[in-house]
Amino acid sequence: MQSTIEAFERGCSRAAAMTGSRQVKVASEDELLAAKAHVEAEGIEVLGPTHHGIFKSIYFFDPNGHRVELAADIGTDEQYAELKRVAPMMLDEWSQTKKAPRHADWLHALAREDHAKQG
């Protein structure tokens, strides 16, 4: 657990400071859940974990009011390979239409399935 908190404290980039939010990757889903338990034990409200298809995140606010996201990769090698394959097509489509491409709809389907199981 200490490594997650230390990583958070060190992980504040200039961009995060400008946007008022911070995103930190943790090593595993177990570490994400341990971080959630730790933060909640400190009396801080935590949202999540939220399933995003190939990663899960928790969200909370630090004492200065900055939004914090801790995320753990959960995707498979095959999923990452498919995303790499369709990424150029997605960028091309978005550049032309300025609308969300549908090449990775399967990610959203995974997240919806997980939410349905939870709720």
Protein Blocks (a to p, Z undefined) as FASTA:
>chain_A
ZZmmmmmmmmpcfklmmnopacdddfbfklmmmmmmmmmmnopacedjddehjaccdddd
dfkopacdddddfbdfklmmmmmmmmmmmmmmmmmnopacfklmmmmmmmmmmmmmmZZ
